[in-house]
Amino acid sequence: MSARKHALAAAALGWHVIPCGADKRPLTKHGLKDASTSKKTIRAWWEKRPDALPAVVAGPSGLAIAD
């Protein structure tokens, strides 16, 4: 499955995603604040950067992370 498909699948679950580089840094102008569940937005990000890695932003997704 492609990274874009993974991002869209996460968004379908209501999880807010963002494209990141290999260094795990967000590739959007406003970083984590740009996280979205919008299919249109996600498709546009991955059209621009098909090599981007999808990341789920926990807070707006209602997720808790235990380390």
All heavy atoms as TSV, in Angstrom:
chain	resi	resn	atom	element	x	y	z
A	1	MET	N	N	0.856	-1.180	0.000
A	1	MET	CA	C	0.000	0.000	0.000
A	1	MET	C	C	0.897	1.236	0.000
A	1	MET	O	O	1.896	1.291	0.711
A	1	MET	CB	C	-0.896	-0.033	1.239
A	1	MET	CG	C	-1.920	1.083	1.262
A	1	MET	SD	S	-2.992	1.135	2.732
A	1	MET	CE	C	-4.022	-0.280	2.518
A	2	SER	N	N	0.525	2.235	-0.778
A	2	SER	CA	C	1.321	3.463	-0.868
A	2	SER	C	C	1.145	4.314	0.388
A	2	SER	O	O	0.171	4.168	1.139
A	2	SER	CB	C	0.899	4.278	-2.089
A	2	SER	OG	O	-0.385	4.850	-1.889
A	3	ALA	N	N	2.079	5.212	0.588
A	3	ALA	CA	C	2.020	6.120	1.741
A	3	ALA	C	C	0.742	6.949	1.691
A	3	ALA	O	O	0.097	7.184	2.720
A	3	ALA	CB	C	3.258	7.015	1.767
A	4	ARG	N	N	0.368	7.402	0.492
A	4	ARG	CA	C	-0.859	8.191	0.363
A	4	ARG	C	C	-2.075	7.376	0.775
A	4	ARG	O	O	-2.952	7.873	1.489
A	4	ARG	CB	C	-1.026	8.682	-1.064
A	4	ARG	CG	C	-2.270	9.556	-1.233
A	4	ARG	CD	C	-2.454	9.984	-2.644
A	4	ARG	NE	N	-2.914	8.831	-3.401
A	4	ARG	CZ	C	-3.512	8.912	-4.568
A	4	ARG	NH1	N	-3.679	10.065	-5.149
A	4	ARG	NH2	N	-3.915	7.830	-5.198
A	5	LYS	N	N	-2.116	6.111	0.387
A	5	LYS	CA	C	-3.249	5.258	0.765
A	5	LYS	C	C	-3.291	5.039	2.273
A	5	LYS	O	O	-4.363	4.994	2.870
A	5	LYS	CB	C	-3.196	3.933	0.017
A	5	LYS	CG	C	-3.574	4.071	-1.432
A	5	LYS	CD	C	-3.599	2.729	-2.131
A	5	LYS	CE	C	-3.973	2.904	-3.599
A	5	LYS	NZ	N	-4.021	1.616	-4.298
A	6	HIS	N	N	-2.120	4.906	2.886
A	6	HIS	CA	C	-2.064	4.781	4.349
A	6	HIS	C	C	-2.599	6.048	5.008
A	6	HIS	O	O	-3.352	5.983	5.989
A	6	HIS	CB	C	-0.636	4.509	4.827
A	6	HIS	CG	C	-0.202	3.101	4.653
A	6	HIS	ND1	N	-0.692	2.065	5.413
A	6	HIS	CD2	C	0.682	2.542	3.794
A	6	HIS	CE1	C	-0.124	0.918	5.039
A	6	HIS	NE2	N	0.711	1.190	4.050
A	7	ALA	N	N	-2.201	7.205	4.481
A	7	ALA	CA	C	-2.677	8.479	5.034
A	7	ALA	C	C	-4.191	8.593	4.893
A	7	ALA	O	O	-4.884	9.000	5.844
A	7	ALA	CB	C	-1.980	9.644	4.335
A	8	LEU	N	N	-4.730	8.232	3.739
A	8	LEU	CA	C	-6.176	8.292	3.527
A	8	LEU	C	C	-6.916	7.294	4.416
A	8	LEU	O	O	-8.004	7.593	4.926
A	8	LEU	CB	C	-6.497	8.043	2.053
A	8	LEU	CG	C	-6.103	9.181	1.108
A	8	LEU	CD1	C	-6.188	8.719	-0.342
A	8	LEU	CD2	C	-6.967	10.408	1.336
A	9	ALA	N	N	-6.328	6.124	4.629
A	9	ALA	CA	C	-6.953	5.129	5.513
A	9	ALA	C	C	-6.999	5.635	6.955
A	9	ALA	O	O	-8.003	5.466	7.650
A	9	ALA	CB	C	-6.193	3.806	5.434
A	10	ALA	N	N	-5.918	6.270	7.400
A	10	ALA	CA	C	-5.898	6.834	8.757
A	10	ALA	C	C	-6.940	7.942	8.875
A	10	ALA	O	O	-7.660	8.030	9.879
A	10	ALA	CB	C	-4.504	7.360	9.088
A	11	ALA	N	N	-7.035	8.788	7.867
A	11	ALA	CA	C	-8.013	9.877	7.883
A	11	ALA	C	C	-9.441	9.334	7.904
A	11	ALA	O	O	-10.320	9.918	8.548
A	11	ALA	CB	C	-7.795	10.789	6.685
A	12	ALA	N	N	-9.670	8.219	7.233
A	12	ALA	CA	C	-10.997	7.603	7.229
A	12	ALA	C	C	-11.405	7.139	8.625
A	12	ALA	O	O	-12.596	7.035	8.925
A	12	ALA	CB	C	-11.031	6.436	6.247
A	13	LEU	N	N	-10.430	6.890	9.472
A	13	LEU	CA	C	-10.695	6.519	10.874
A	13	LEU	C	C	-10.908	7.739	11.758
A	13	LEU	O	O	-11.152	7.622	12.952
A	13	LEU	CB	C	-9.521	5.702	11.431
A	13	LEU	CG	C	-9.280	4.338	10.797
A	13	LEU	CD1	C	-7.972	3.740	11.307
A	13	LEU	CD2	C	-10.450	3.407	11.079
A	14	GLY	N	N	-10.774	8.929	11.154
A	14	GLY	CA	C	-10.927	10.165	11.914
A	14	GLY	C	C	-9.621	10.668	12.496
A	14	GLY	O	O	-9.617	11.598	13.292
A	15	TRP	N	N	-8.517	10.052	12.100
A	15	TRP	CA	C	-7.211	10.469	12.602
A	15	TRP	C	C	-6.655	11.578	11.716
A	15	TRP	O	O	-6.714	11.501	10.488
A	15	TRP	CB	C	-6.242	9.299	12.615
A	15	TRP	CG	C	-6.640	8.187	13.538
A	15	TRP	CD1	C	-7.633	8.204	14.473
A	15	TRP	CD2	C	-6.054	6.886	13.601
A	15	TRP	NE1	N	-7.700	6.994	15.116
A	15	TRP	CE2	C	-6.736	6.162	14.603
A	15	TRP	CE3	C	-5.028	6.268	12.916
A	15	TRP	CZ2	C	-6.417	4.861	14.931
A	15	TRP	CZ3	C	-4.712	4.965	13.242
A	15	TRP	CH2	C	-5.399	4.281	14.247
A	16	HIS	N	N	-6.117	12.599	12.329
A	16	HIS	CA	C	-5.540	13.729	11.612
A	16	HIS	C	C	-4.118	13.366	11.184
A	16	HIS	O	O	-3.307	12.959	12.016
A	16	HIS	CB	C	-5.521	14.969	12.509
A	16	HIS	CG	C	-6.879	15.513	12.781
A	16	HIS	ND1	N	-7.802	14.856	13.557
A	16	HIS	CD2	C	-7.470	16.646	12.358
A	16	HIS	CE1	C	-8.911	15.571	13.612
A	16	HIS	NE2	N	-8.734	16.662	12.889
A	17	VAL	N	N	-3.855	13.503	9.905
A	17	VAL	CA	C	-2.544	13.128	9.369
A	17	VAL	C	C	-1.824	14.333	8.785
A	17	VAL	O	O	-2.426	15.370	8.498
A	17	VAL	CB	C	-2.656	12.011	8.303
A	17	VAL	CG1	C	-3.246	10.758	8.884
A	17	VAL	CG2	C	-3.477	12.472	7.114
A	18	ILE	N	N	-0.534	14.143	8.600
A	18	ILE	CA	C	0.334	15.173	8.043
A	18	ILE	C	C	1.467	14.471	7.298
A	18	ILE	O	O	1.904	13.395	7.719
A	18	ILE	CB	C	0.867	16.080	9.166
A	18	ILE	CG1	C	1.472	17.332	8.594
A	18	ILE	CG2	C	1.812	15.375	10.079
A	18	ILE	CD1	C	1.628	18.435	9.600
A	19	PRO	N	N	1.949	15.064	6.213
A	19	PRO	CA	C	3.094	14.475	5.525
A	19	PRO	C	C	4.395	14.880	6.210
A	19	PRO	O	O	4.564	16.030	6.612
A	19	PRO	CB	C	2.997	15.077	4.116
A	19	PRO	CG	C	2.343	16.399	4.322
A	19	PRO	CD	C	1.401	16.215	5.472
A	20	CYS	N	N	5.290	13.922	6.342
A	20	CYS	CA	C	6.589	14.186	6.964
A	20	CYS	C	C	7.715	13.695	6.056
A	20	CYS	O	O	7.523	12.799	5.241
A	20	CYS	CB	C	6.701	13.461	8.302
A	20	CYS	SG	S	5.646	14.156	9.581
A	21	GLY	N	N	8.884	14.289	6.259
A	21	GLY	CA	C	10.072	13.844	5.553
A	21	GLY	C	C	10.688	12.655	6.265
A	21	GLY	O	O	10.230	12.239	7.337
A	22	ALA	N	N	11.752	12.122	5.697
A	22	ALA	CA	C	12.446	10.974	6.293
A	22	ALA	C	C	12.986	11.310	7.678
A	22	ALA	O	O	13.171	10.424	8.509
A	22	ALA	CB	C	13.576	10.519	5.379
A	23	ASP	N	N	13.216	12.607	7.944
A	23	ASP	CA	C	13.707	13.047	9.250
A	23	ASP	C	C	12.579	13.248	10.261
A	23	ASP	O	O	12.794	13.732	11.359
A	23	ASP	CB	C	14.511	14.337	9.107
A	23	ASP	CG	C	13.698	15.495	8.536
A	23	ASP	OD1	O	12.498	15.298	8.223
A	23	ASP	OD2	O	14.259	16.589	8.380
A	24	LYS	N	N	11.353	12.882	9.869
A	24	LYS	CA	C	10.144	12.961	10.698
A	24	LYS	C	C	9.662	14.385	10.941
A	24	LYS	O	O	8.814	14.620	11.790
A	24	LYS	CB	C	10.325	12.216	12.025
A	24	LYS	CG	C	10.613	10.749	11.846
A	24	LYS	CD	C	10.733	10.051	13.178
A	24	LYS	CE	C	11.081	8.584	12.966
A	24	LYS	NZ	N	11.249	7.887	14.222
A	25	ARG	N	N	10.155	15.345	10.178
A	25	ARG	CA	C	9.701	16.730	10.307
A	25	ARG	C	C	8.535	16.967	9.344
A	25	ARG	O	O	8.578	16.518	8.201
A	25	ARG	CB	C	10.830	17.698	9.990
A	25	ARG	CG	C	11.911	17.658	11.032
A	25	ARG	CD	C	12.963	18.682	10.756
A	25	ARG	NE	N	14.047	18.528	11.731
A	25	ARG	CZ	C	15.127	19.260	11.735
A	25	ARG	NH1	N	15.313	20.194	10.820
A	25	ARG	NH2	N	16.050	19.063	12.646
A	26	PRO	N	N	7.514	17.699	9.811
A	26	PRO	CA	C	6.378	17.992	8.937
A	26	PRO	C	C	6.806	18.753	7.681
A	26	PRO	O	O	7.707	19.595	7.727
A	26	PRO	CB	C	5.476	18.861	9.804
A	26	PRO	CG	C	5.844	18.497	11.209
A	26	PRO	CD	C	7.316	18.215	11.167
A	27	LEU	N	N	6.137	18.452	6.581
A	27	LEU	CA	C	6.456	19.089	5.307
A	27	LEU	C	C	5.461	20.190	4.931
A	27	LEU	O	O	5.414	20.613	3.788
A	27	LEU	CB	C	6.481	18.031	4.195
A	27	LEU	CG	C	7.541	16.948	4.341
A	27	LEU	CD1	C	7.355	15.875	3.276
A	27	LEU	CD2	C	8.931	17.552	4.259
A	28	THR	N	N	4.674	20.631	5.888
A	28	THR	CA	C	3.687	21.681	5.622
A	28	THR	C	C	4.133	22.991	6.260
A	28	THR	O	O	4.993	23.005	7.150
A	28	THR	CB	C	2.311	21.293	6.174
A	28	THR	OG1	O	2.404	21.137	7.587
A	28	THR	CG2	C	1.802	20.007	5.543
A	29	LYS	N	N	3.524	24.069	5.808
A	29	LYS	CA	C	3.921	25.410	6.256
A	29	LYS	C	C	3.779	25.599	7.767
A	29	LYS	O	O	4.636	26.197	8.401
A	29	LYS	CB	C	3.087	26.456	5.518
A	29	LYS	CG	C	3.475	27.871	5.820
A	29	LYS	CD	C	2.709	28.852	4.986
A	29	LYS	CE	C	3.143	30.271	5.312
A	29	LYS	NZ	N	2.445	31.259	4.482
A	30	HIS	N	N	2.683	25.109	8.345
A	30	HIS	CA	C	2.416	25.328	9.768
A	30	HIS	C	C	2.631	24.080	10.621
A	30	HIS	O	O	2.117	23.985	11.737
A	30	HIS	CB	C	1.002	25.856	9.958
A	30	HIS	CG	C	0.751	27.129	9.220
A	30	HIS	ND1	N	1.300	28.333	9.594
A	30	HIS	CD2	C	0.051	27.381	8.091
A	30	HIS	CE1	C	0.931	29.271	8.745
A	30	HIS	NE2	N	0.175	28.720	7.814
A	31	GLY	N	N	3.352	23.117	10.091
A	31	GLY	CA	C	3.689	21.923	10.861
A	31	GLY	C	C	2.473	21.151	11.340
A	31	GLY	O	O	1.515	20.949	10.595
A	32	LEU	N	N	2.494	20.726	12.589
A	32	LEU	CA	C	1.433	19.890	13.147
A	32	LEU	C	C	0.066	20.557	13.107
A	32	LEU	O	O	-0.960	19.879	13.078
A	32	LEU	CB	C	1.771	19.498	14.586
A	32	LEU	CG	C	3.054	18.687	14.777
A	32	LEU	CD1	C	3.293	18.426	16.263
A	32	LEU	CD2	C	3.008	17.393	14.005
A	33	LYS	N	N	0.037	21.891	13.101
A	33	LYS	CA	C	-1.230	22.621	13.060
A	33	LYS	C	C	-1.979	22.395	11.750
A	33	LYS	O	O	-3.169	22.667	11.662
A	33	LYS	CB	C	-0.990	24.110	13.273
A	33	LYS	CG	C	-0.489	24.435	14.661
A	33	LYS	CD	C	-0.232	25.915	14.811
A	33	LYS	CE	C	0.320	26.207	16.195
A	33	LYS	NZ	N	0.594	27.635	16.367
A	34	ASP	N	N	-1.293	21.906	10.716
A	34	ASP	CA	C	-1.920	21.655	9.424
A	34	ASP	C	C	-2.554	20.271	9.317
A	34	ASP	O	O	-3.167	19.957	8.299
A	34	ASP	CB	C	-0.888	21.802	8.299
A	34	ASP	CG	C	-0.464	23.233	8.069
A	34	ASP	OD1	O	-1.298	24.143	8.283
A	34	ASP	OD2	O	0.692	23.456	7.679
A	35	ALA	N	N	-2.426	19.447	10.341
A	35	ALA	CA	C	-2.955	18.077	10.280
A	35	ALA	C	C	-4.416	18.078	9.853
A	35	ALA	O	O	-5.193	18.952	10.237
A	35	ALA	CB	C	-2.797	17.398	11.640
A	36	SER	N	N	-4.789	17.098	9.045
A	36	SER	CA	C	-6.118	17.108	8.445
A	36	SER	C	C	-6.660	15.697	8.243
A	36	SER	O	O	-5.910	14.729	8.161
A	36	SER	CB	C	-6.033	17.809	7.083
A	36	SER	OG	O	-7.283	17.848	6.458
A	37	THR	N	N	-7.981	15.628	8.134
A	37	THR	CA	C	-8.666	14.398	7.733
A	37	THR	C	C	-9.291	14.572	6.350
A	37	THR	O	O	-9.953	13.672	5.859
A	37	THR	CB	C	-9.772	14.016	8.742
A	37	THR	OG1	O	-10.710	15.096	8.819
A	37	THR	CG2	C	-9.207	13.715	10.115
A	38	SER	N	N	-9.073	15.715	5.732
A	38	SER	CA	C	-9.653	16.027	4.425
A	38	SER	C	C	-8.988	15.217	3.311
A	38	SER	O	O	-7.775	15.333	3.091
A	38	SER	CB	C	-9.492	17.519	4.132
A	38	SER	OG	O	-9.712	17.791	2.766
A	39	LYS	N	N	-9.793	14.430	2.595
A	39	LYS	CA	C	-9.252	13.642	1.488
A	39	LYS	C	C	-8.627	14.541	0.434
A	39	LYS	O	O	-7.572	14.221	-0.118
A	39	LYS	CB	C	-10.360	12.798	0.847
A	39	LYS	CG	C	-10.855	11.685	1.711
A	39	LYS	CD	C	-11.973	10.932	1.001
A	39	LYS	CE	C	-12.570	9.882	1.892
A	39	LYS	NZ	N	-13.658	9.160	1.227
A	40	LYS	N	N	-9.270	15.652	0.151
A	40	LYS	CA	C	-8.771	16.597	-0.851
A	40	LYS	C	C	-7.395	17.131	-0.457
A	40	LYS	O	O	-6.467	17.160	-1.264
A	40	LYS	CB	C	-9.764	17.746	-1.021
A	40	LYS	CG	C	-9.370	18.751	-2.063
A	40	LYS	CD	C	-10.420	19.842	-2.191
A	40	LYS	CE	C	-9.985	20.884	-3.202
A	40	LYS	NZ	N	-10.983	21.952	-3.336
A	41	THR	N	N	-7.254	17.534	0.790
A	41	THR	CA	C	-5.984	18.070	1.291
A	41	THR	C	C	-4.904	17.000	1.262
A	41	THR	O	O	-3.778	17.251	0.808
A	41	THR	CB	C	-6.157	18.609	2.726
A	41	THR	OG1	O	-7.122	19.669	2.703
A	41	THR	CG2	C	-4.854	19.118	3.294
A	42	ILE	N	N	-5.227	15.820	1.730
A	42	ILE	CA	C	-4.252	14.719	1.786
A	42	ILE	C	C	-3.792	14.337	0.388
A	42	ILE	O	O	-2.592	14.165	0.145
A	42	ILE	CB	C	-4.841	13.522	2.551
A	42	ILE	CG1	C	-5.028	13.900	4.031
A	42	ILE	CG2	C	-3.958	12.285	2.407
A	42	ILE	CD1	C	-5.894	12.950	4.822
A	43	ARG	N	N	-4.731	14.233	-0.532
A	43	ARG	CA	C	-4.345	13.909	-1.921
A	43	ARG	C	C	-3.415	14.975	-2.489
A	43	ARG	O	O	-2.441	14.658	-3.173
A	43	ARG	CB	C	-5.589	13.750	-2.783
A	43	ARG	CG	C	-6.310	12.453	-2.542
A	43	ARG	CD	C	-7.435	12.252	-3.554
A	43	ARG	NE	N	-8.128	11.020	-3.281
A	43	ARG	CZ	C	-9.386	10.944	-2.853
A	43	ARG	NH1	N	-10.100	12.042	-2.689
A	43	ARG	NH2	N	-9.932	9.768	-2.616
A	44	ALA	N	N	-3.708	16.243	-2.220
A	44	ALA	CA	C	-2.863	17.336	-2.725
A	44	ALA	C	C	-1.460	17.253	-2.139
A	44	ALA	O	O	-0.469	17.455	-2.859
A	44	ALA	CB	C	-3.506	18.686	-2.397
A	45	TRP	N	N	-1.359	16.970	-0.848
A	45	TRP	CA	C	-0.029	16.842	-0.225
A	45	TRP	C	C	0.779	15.759	-0.899
A	45	TRP	O	O	1.949	15.943	-1.203
A	45	TRP	CB	C	-0.148	16.526	1.259
A	45	TRP	CG	C	-0.529	17.665	2.152
A	45	TRP	CD1	C	-0.339	18.993	1.930
A	45	TRP	CD2	C	-1.164	17.560	3.424
A	45	TRP	NE1	N	-0.812	19.726	2.983
A	45	TRP	CE2	C	-1.327	18.869	3.932
A	45	TRP	CE3	C	-1.604	16.503	4.189
A	45	TRP	CZ2	C	-1.907	19.137	5.159
A	45	TRP	CZ3	C	-2.188	16.769	5.417
A	45	TRP	CH2	C	-2.333	18.071	5.900
A	46	TRP	N	N	0.166	14.594	-1.117
A	46	TRP	CA	C	0.920	13.467	-1.679
A	46	TRP	C	C	1.135	13.586	-3.191
A	46	TRP	O	O	2.032	12.972	-3.715
A	46	TRP	CB	C	0.308	12.135	-1.264
A	46	TRP	CG	C	0.990	11.663	-0.013
A	46	TRP	CD1	C	2.101	10.862	0.053
A	46	TRP	CD2	C	0.682	11.994	1.339
A	46	TRP	NE1	N	2.490	10.690	1.356
A	46	TRP	CE2	C	1.624	11.375	2.170
A	46	TRP	CE3	C	-0.303	12.771	1.937
A	46	TRP	CZ2	C	1.612	11.486	3.553
A	46	TRP	CZ3	C	-0.307	12.879	3.314
A	46	TRP	CH2	C	0.641	12.248	4.095
A	47	GLU	N	N	0.337	14.382	-3.869
A	47	GLU	CA	C	0.630	14.675	-5.277
A	47	GLU	C	C	1.895	15.519	-5.367
A	47	GLU	O	O	2.719	15.322	-6.247
A	47	GLU	CB	C	-0.543	15.398	-5.936
A	47	GLU	CG	C	-1.683	14.481	-6.290
A	47	GLU	CD	C	-2.857	15.212	-6.919
A	47	GLU	OE1	O	-2.673	16.337	-7.431
A	47	GLU	OE2	O	-3.957	14.652	-6.889
A	48	LYS	N	N	2.029	16.443	-4.415
A	48	LYS	CA	C	3.203	17.317	-4.383
A	48	LYS	C	C	4.440	16.575	-3.898
A	48	LYS	O	O	5.545	16.782	-4.394
A	48	LYS	CB	C	2.918	18.517	-3.472
A	48	LYS	CG	C	4.009	19.547	-3.435
A	48	LYS	CD	C	3.615	20.722	-2.571
A	48	LYS	CE	C	4.738	21.745	-2.511
A	48	LYS	NZ	N	4.379	22.879	-1.650
A	49	ARG	N	N	4.269	15.704	-2.888
A	49	ARG	CA	C	5.385	14.975	-2.281
A	49	ARG	C	C	5.045	13.502	-2.134
A	49	ARG	O	O	4.733	13.024	-1.043
A	49	ARG	CB	C	5.710	15.559	-0.897
A	49	ARG	CG	C	6.227	16.974	-0.860
A	49	ARG	CD	C	7.628	17.130	-1.463
A	49	ARG	NE	N	8.617	16.284	-0.864
A	49	ARG	CZ	C	9.446	16.638	0.115
A	49	ARG	NH1	N	9.396	17.844	0.610
A	49	ARG	NH2	N	10.337	15.789	0.571
A	50	PRO	N	N	5.092	12.724	-3.228
A	50	PRO	CA	C	4.722	11.300	-3.147
A	50	PRO	C	C	5.643	10.481	-2.254
A	50	PRO	O	O	5.280	9.384	-1.824
A	50	PRO	CB	C	4.790	10.828	-4.601
A	50	PRO	CG	C	5.586	11.844	-5.321
A	50	PRO	CD	C	5.446	13.131	-4.571
A	51	ASP	N	N	6.822	11.020	-1.941
A	51	ASP	CA	C	7.774	10.330	-1.071
A	51	ASP	C	C	7.530	10.598	0.414
A	51	ASP	O	O	8.200	10.027	1.271
A	51	ASP	CB	C	9.200	10.745	-1.434
A	51	ASP	CG	C	9.437	12.245	-1.266
A	51	ASP	OD1	O	8.487	13.032	-1.481
A	51	ASP	OD2	O	10.565	12.632	-0.929
A	52	ALA	N	N	6.562	11.458	0.723
A	52	ALA	CA	C	6.292	11.826	2.119
A	52	ALA	C	C	5.814	10.628	2.928
A	52	ALA	O	O	5.161	9.719	2.408
A	52	ALA	CB	C	5.249	12.930	2.174
A	53	LEU	N	N	6.153	10.647	4.194
A	53	LEU	CA	C	5.705	9.613	5.129
A	53	LEU	C	C	4.484	10.131	5.885
A	53	LEU	O	O	4.492	11.269	6.357
A	53	LEU	CB	C	6.822	9.290	6.126
A	53	LEU	CG	C	8.128	8.796	5.514
A	53	LEU	CD1	C	9.198	8.690	6.588
A	53	LEU	CD2	C	7.916	7.473	4.824
A	54	PRO	N	N	3.435	9.341	6.012
A	54	PRO	CA	C	2.263	9.803	6.754
A	54	PRO	C	C	2.499	9.702	8.260
A	54	PRO	O	O	3.065	8.724	8.742
A	54	PRO	CB	C	1.153	8.854	6.310
A	54	PRO	CG	C	1.854	7.622	5.871
A	54	PRO	CD	C	3.211	8.043	5.379
A	55	ALA	N	N	2.071	10.736	8.968
A	55	ALA	CA	C	2.159	10.734	10.430
A	55	ALA	C	C	0.790	11.098	10.987
A	55	ALA	O	O	0.093	11.945	10.437
A	55	ALA	CB	C	3.199	11.737	10.899
A	56	VAL	N	N	0.409	10.453	12.072
A	56	VAL	CA	C	-0.843	10.762	12.757
A	56	VAL	C	C	-0.520	11.723	13.889
A	56	VAL	O	O	0.393	11.483	14.684
A	56	VAL	CB	C	-1.498	9.477	13.314
A	56	VAL	CG1	C	-2.708	9.816	14.173
A	56	VAL	CG2	C	-1.887	8.539	12.179
A	57	VAL	N	N	-1.279	12.817	13.961
A	57	VAL	CA	C	-1.108	13.799	15.032
A	57	VAL	C	C	-2.092	13.421	16.134
A	57	VAL	O	O	-3.312	13.483	15.951
A	57	VAL	CB	C	-1.332	15.231	14.508
A	57	VAL	CG1	C	-1.142	16.239	15.627
A	57	VAL	CG2	C	-0.357	15.520	13.359
A	58	ALA	N	N	-1.570	13.000	17.272
A	58	ALA	CA	C	-2.372	12.385	18.327
A	58	ALA	C	C	-3.434	13.303	18.927
A	58	ALA	O	O	-4.590	12.911	19.055
A	58	ALA	CB	C	-1.463	11.861	19.435
A	59	GLY	N	N	-3.083	14.507	19.302
A	59	GLY	CA	C	-4.007	15.406	20.000
A	59	GLY	C	C	-5.329	15.606	19.292
A	59	GLY	O	O	-6.389	15.246	19.818
A	60	PRO	N	N	-5.310	16.157	18.075
A	60	PRO	CA	C	-6.583	16.384	17.387
A	60	PRO	C	C	-7.284	15.089	16.975
A	60	PRO	O	O	-8.482	15.089	16.710
A	60	PRO	CB	C	-6.215	17.205	16.157
A	60	PRO	CG	C	-4.743	17.225	16.067
A	60	PRO	CD	C	-4.193	16.722	17.355
A	61	SER	N	N	-6.564	13.996	16.966
A	61	SER	CA	C	-7.141	12.697	16.618
A	61	SER	C	C	-7.818	12.038	17.815
A	61	SER	O	O	-8.451	10.990	17.670
A	61	SER	CB	C	-6.058	11.761	16.055
A	61	SER	OG	O	-5.485	12.303	14.890
A	62	GLY	N	N	-7.646	12.632	19.002
A	62	GLY	CA	C	-8.228	12.056	20.208
A	62	GLY	C	C	-7.508	10.823	20.694
A	62	GLY	O	O	-8.077	9.979	21.364
A	63	LEU	N	N	-6.220	10.725	20.351
A	63	LEU	CA	C	-5.423	9.563	20.741
A	63	LEU	C	C	-4.464	9.922	21.866
A	63	LEU	O	O	-3.981	11.041	21.964
A	63	LEU	CB	C	-4.603	9.063	19.548
A	63	LEU	CG	C	-5.400	8.647	18.312
A	63	LEU	CD1	C	-4.468	8.341	17.156
A	63	LEU	CD2	C	-6.256	7.434	18.631
A	64	ALA	N	N	-4.187	8.961	22.711
A	64	ALA	CA	C	-3.170	9.112	23.755
A	64	ALA	C	C	-2.013	8.195	23.414
A	64	ALA	O	O	-2.216	7.074	22.952
A	64	ALA	CB	C	-3.760	8.732	25.117
A	65	ILE	N	N	-0.812	8.679	23.630
A	65	ILE	CA	C	0.395	7.908	23.336
A	65	ILE	C	C	1.045	7.514	24.657
A	65	ILE	O	O	1.292	8.356	25.511
A	65	ILE	CB	C	1.397	8.744	22.512
A	65	ILE	CG1	C	0.743	9.333	21.273
A	65	ILE	CG2	C	2.626	7.933	22.191
A	65	ILE	CD1	C	0.483	8.375	20.156
A	66	ALA	N	N	1.343	6.241	24.817
A	66	ALA	CA	C	2.052	5.755	25.992
A	66	ALA	C	C	3.443	5.304	25.546
A	66	ALA	O	O	3.572	4.542	24.604
A	66	ALA	CB	C	1.310	4.609	26.644
A	67	ASP	N	N	4.435	5.804	26.190
A	67	ASP	CA	C	5.812	5.486	25.807
A	67	ASP	C	C	6.445	4.590	26.848
A	67	ASP	O	O	6.303	4.720	27.998
A	67	ASP	CB	C	6.602	6.774	25.651
A	67	ASP	CG	C	7.977	6.549	25.065
A	67	ASP	OD1	O	8.296	5.395	24.713
A	67	ASP	OD2	O	8.709	7.526	24.950
